[in-house]
Amino acid sequence: MSRRGVSRHVAWQQAEPIFEDAADRQAFVGVVALALRRFDACALAFCLMGNHYHLALHTRQPNLSALMRQINGIYTQACNRRHAKVGHLFQGRFKAILVDRDAYLLEVCRYVDLNPVRAAMVADPAQWPWSSYRAYRPDGGSGLAGHIGGAWLSAGVRCGV
């Protein structure tokens, strides 16, 4: 059951790859952008890995399940068309952990952005282009406008968090 106006760490992990290349990841980013607008939600952090993804989301309505069904369903259709496949891409249900304190929200966003470093895919999180790290890094980075998720990645103030 979704709760109104809450933040969550949402993750989905598969045995098989979800993203085969940069075009798949870019398609996923586009799907997320449309779904967040449609379901009145915002993303605070994200990281796209090979066989899983993490999203730190704030939903204003009790619609997390519908939001995730939209994201995964539309992305699966696009991925299947692109790669001439059929059937399900995602198996099982997503994992969502309620984030009930500001300090915990900061820790969740840090965990999401550092995922490629913990997986030994890069030495520095700024080297991974498929996370929100570079949009928020302390030295200014490229900022939200120049970032891959800049169109939909939200600062906590805009989310009402």
N, C-alpha and C positions, 0 to 999 in steps of 0.2 A: 504494500500500500504506500502510495506517495504522500508526503506531507507537504503542505503549502509553504512556499518561501524558504526552502532549505538548500544547503550545499551538500554535495556528495562527491566522493571519489568513486568514479565508475571505471571498471576495467573489464576487458574481454580478452581471453587468451584461448588460443587454438593450438593444436598439435601441428597443423599445416600452416603455411604462410597465408596471411591476410593480404599483404602488400607484396607484389612481385617487383615493383620498380617505382620510380618517382612519379610516373603518370598515375599509378594506382593511388599513391598517397595524396596527390593533388586532387584527384577525383573525390577521395574521402573528405578532404578539407572542404571542398565545395558542397558536398552533401550535408556535412555538419553545419555549415553556414546557413543553408536554407532551413534545416530542421530547427535550429536555435530560434530563428525568426518566427517560424510557424508555431512553435510551442512555447513562446514567451520565456525563453531560458537564455543563459549566457555561460560561456566557458571562461574559467579563471586560469586554467593551465591545461596543456595537452602534451602527449608524446605518442608518436606513431612508431612502433617497432616493426619487426618482420612478421611475427605471429601473434602480436597482441597490441592493444592500445590502452592508454590511460586518459581519462578526461576528469578534470575537476570542474564540476558543473554546479550552477545555481539555478534551480527551477522556481519560478514564481507561482506556478499552478501545480496541482497534484497530478502531474502527467509524465513522470519519468519513464514509465514503461512504454507509453505511446511514443515518446521522443526517441527512445532507444530502438524501438521497432521500426520507426521511420528511418533512422540513420542506417541501421544494419540492413534493412530491406532494400532501400534505394541503392545503397552502395553495392550490395550483392547483385542486383540487376545490372548495374553499370559494369561491374567487374566481369560478370558472366558474358555480357555482350562483347566486351573488349577482348576477352580471352577465349571466346567461343566455347564456353562451358555451360553446364546446366546444373540445377540443384542448389542446395544450401551451401553457403560459405561459412556461416557461423553455426556452431553446434551448442546446444544448451542455453543457459541463461547468463546474462551479464551479472557481474558482481558490483554491488553498490554499497558503500560504507558511508553512513551519515557522518557529516562533519559538523559538530555541534558547538565548537568553540573557535574563536579567532586564532588562537595559538595553534590549534590542531590544523586549521585551514592552511596556515602558512607552512606547516610541516608537510601536509599533503602536496601542496604545490611544489615544494622543494623536492619531495620524493618523485613526483611525476617528471620534473625537469631533469633530475639526475639519473633517471632510469638507464639511458644509454651508457653512462659512465659505470654504473653498477654492473651492467651486463658486459663490460670490457669491450664495447664497440668503439668508443672514443675515449681519449684521455681527459678532454675538457668538454663540458656540456655545450659550449659555444660552437663546437665542431659538428654537432648534430643538427641538421637543418629542419628536422621534423618534430620539433618541440617548441614550447613557448619560451624557453630559456632566453634566447637572444632578444626577445621583445621586452623582457623585464630586467635584463642584466644591469648591474649598478653603474657601469660606465656609459650607459645610454644606448649602446648597441645601435641597431637600426631603428629602434622604437616600433610601436605597433603599426604605423603606416607602411613601413617597408618590410614588414614581416609576413611570412606565408599565411599566418592566421590573423593578420591585422584587420581584416574585414569583420571578424566576429569575435576575436579574443577580447575580453573585457577586463578592465581594471575593476577591483572590488567595489569602488564607489559607484560605477555605472550599473553594477548588478544589484545594488542595495545591500551589499554584504558589509 
